[in-house]
């Protein structure tokens, strides 16, 4: 189990969240670019731990739970899919008006453990913008073998 947990810690890969806002007035123009996602202060403890994979027991079965903070995106802007053994989470927001332009993009990749059935993966989005992905893990076979003792 320890080796499996160590493997999970090395499977997250992400690109930075980029927010670009351009505001134009009649005499000035300014552009800001921030690579840091915003955080909701009252959820700081929950959100700061959000990128850690969690293995949860559900009876005899184990489930890999992944959480993603996509609170800056509308539900229709979020896509969750698998490609081979990777889980991909993508969100994109674009907003344009006469005075400003906003573009945000969020990408995360997670290498799924061997034996996870992509069709059994489920996702849900909470009201506060936390996307939870549940992936049932395959049953582990016991690595224990009894060796008979010969009596002479």
WOCOR-V715019 format. One record per residue. N is the residue number from 0. RES is the residue in one letter. D_LAST is the distance of its C-alpha to the last C-alpha in Angstrom with 1 decimal. Layout:
N&RES&D_LAST + N&RES&D_LAST
This chain:
0&X&38.3 + 1&X&39.7 + 2&X&39.7 + 3&X&41.4 + 4&X&44.0 + 5&X&44.6 + 6&X&45.2 + 7&X&47.7 + 8&X&49.6 + 9&X&50.3 + 10&X&51.4 + 11&X&54.9 + 12&X&57.8 + 13&X&61.4 + 14&X&64.9 + 15&X&67.4 + 16&X&69.6 + 17&X&73.1 + 18&X&76.3 + 19&X&79.6 + 20&X&82.8 + 21&X&86.2 + 22&X&89.3 + 23&X&92.8 + 24&X&96.1 + 25&X&99.6 + 26&X&99.6 + 27&X&95.9 + 28&X&92.6 + 29&X&89.2 + 30&X&85.7 + 31&X&82.5 + 32&X&79.0 + 33&X&76.0 + 34&X&72.4 + 35&X&71.2 + 36&X&70.5 + 37&X&72.4 + 38&X&70.5 + 39&X&71.5 + 40&X&71.6 + 41&X&70.5 + 42&X&67.3 + 43&X&66.5 + 44&X&63.1 + 45&X&62.0 + 46&X&63.6 + 47&X&62.2 + 48&X&58.7 + 49&X&59.5 + 50&X&58.0 + 51&X&54.5 + 52&X&52.0 + 53&X&50.4 + 54&X&47.2 + 55&X&47.6 + 56&X&45.3 + 57&X&46.9 + 58&X&44.4 + 59&X&41.3 + 60&X&43.2 + 61&X&44.2 + 62&X&47.7 + 63&X&49.1 + 64&X&52.6 + 65&X&55.2 + 66&X&58.6 + 67&X&61.7 + 68&X&65.1 + 69&X&67.7 + 70&X&70.3 + 71&X&73.0 + 72&X&72.7 + 73&X&73.8 + 74&X&71.1 + 75&X&72.7 + 76&X&72.4 + 77&X&68.6 + 78&X&66.2 + 79&X&62.4 + 80&X&60.6 + 81&X&57.4 + 82&X&57.4 + 83&X&54.1 + 84&X&51.7 + 85&X&54.5 + 86&X&56.3 + 87&X&60.0 + 88&X&62.5 + 89&X&66.1 + 90&X&69.3 + 91&X&72.8 + 92&X&76.0 + 93&X&79.5 + 94&X&82.7 + 95&X&86.2 + 96&X&89.6 + 97&X&92.9 + 98&X&92.1 + 99&X&88.3 + 100&X&85.3 + 101&X&81.7 + 102&X&78.6 + 103&X&75.0 + 104&X&71.7 + 105&X&68.1 + 106&X&65.1 + 107&X&61.4 + 108&X&58.4 + 109&X&54.8 + 110&X&51.8 + 111&X&49.8 + 112&X&46.0 + 113&X&44.2 + 114&X&43.9 + 115&X&47.0 + 116&X&49.1 + 117&X&52.8 + 118&X&54.1 + 119&X&52.4 + 120&X&54.1 + 121&X&56.9 + 122&X&59.6 + 123&X&62.1 + 124&X&65.1 + 125&X&66.0 + 126&X&69.7 + 127&X&69.4 + 128&X&68.3 + 129&X&64.6 + 130&X&62.8 + 131&X&59.2 + 132&X&56.9 + 133&X&53.7 + 134&X&50.9 + 135&X&47.9 + 136&X&44.7 + 137&X&42.0 + 138&X&38.9 + 139&X&36.2 + 140&X&32.8 + 141&X&30.0 + 142&X&28.4 + 143&X&25.2 + 144&X&22.1 + 145&X&18.9 + 146&X&15.8 + 147&X&12.8 + 148&X&9.6 + 149&X&6.4 + 150&X&3.8 + 151&X&0.0
